[in-house]
Structure formats: structure tokens, C-alpha cells
């Protein structure tokens, strides 16, 4: 019986030593890693994941300036996150935006969005595009 108690104590001691050790996370970039600059993001969610497409816009003009104009929106990449990862991203962005604004002042939109007419209707202020890209 003494051996069983001692071996169990040794195992518990070894396990507690492993827990006390820190975990090191190494960030690695694969050879095909690329960075993009995006002027905006749009996306949506399902019960299973959040999808965010990062895009850039290119204005296209047809005819003279009085005729219609088209903006070509090129989705450069899409990120798919679990709900937990989306929540962590939200918290990370909030923290870093607050830090940025405390140093550089409030972030202002280049073009203010028009006010929504109906306050009774719940509207997502982040994007006009809902669902998947």
C-alpha cells in the first residue's frame, strides 16, 4: 500500500509541475503568407460561424459625369471564425481601438452615414450587406 500512495503522490507532483510550466506560442508564417490592405469589411453569420470579407473599391465611370457610376468592390480575402473566435476578435478590436483613440483621438468616418428613418426597426450599423459573400 505504501508504494501505491507514493507512486500516486509522485504522479500528482509531476502533473502539478507540468501545470506550472508556461505555454509558449510560436507564430509562424507559411511561405504563401500575404498581407492585404482593405478599405472595408462585410459579411454575416450563421449559427455555426462568422464570415468577414475584406474588400477594396475601384470607381468605374461610364459616359459623362451625369450618367451612372459604378464602384467595383473586390473581395480580397474572407475569414471564417467560430463564434468564440469572433467574440475574441471583437474584444481584441475594442481594446485596440480604445488604445488608438486614447493616443490619436476619435476615429471619424470619411463619409458620415445617413441616419436610418425607422428607429423601430433593428438595424446592424456595421454593414448593409447581410449573409455570406
Helices and strands as residue ranges (DSSP letters): H 2-20, E 40-45, E 50-61, E 69-81, H 83-104
